């Protein structure tokens, strides 16, 4: 009897399979628990957080809260994405692609830009959950966000670069001078 299937069941992920970024919903206030479980299973993940100062009866306290409530991003292969739910009991629901009715795959470049922007400028971003109209595709060529690609938008009267995770959310940088931007020819975002 071959026991390798049972022995390797706990080892995640399987090497050699194509990994993609997936966006997953979880129950409110369970984002950090899901992240801890994914970390324990050694599954790559990203939970965007921000630090807030909150007033409490005992004074001001700093708190880390999810930037997008109820959502975590997971990078894994398709089989492991299902195993996380079925075999490991993770209480998540993957966002679905409207056209294909399968799990929405976020392109690596979009996810890299999203993580880069939050890492470099977490205080200067604003999450925009409404549907934005397409603008010019731009690349930042000067300043701390050099290399970042996104759409040029006007948000509250100021030019900003917006990074979209298609079907998930959009974030906008703080003001960036037009001279620091270079227009890209492709408007598809891929």
Secondary structure, 3 states (H helix, E strand, C coil): CCCHHHHHHHCCCCCCCCCEEEEEEECCCCHHHHHHHHHHCCCEEECCEEEEEEEECCEEEEEEEECCCCEEEEEECHHHHHHHHHCCCCCEEECECCCCCCECEECHHHHHHHHHHHHHHHHHCEEECCCCCCCEEEEECCCCCCCCEEEEEEECCEEEEEEEECCCEEEECCCCCHHHEEECCCCCCC
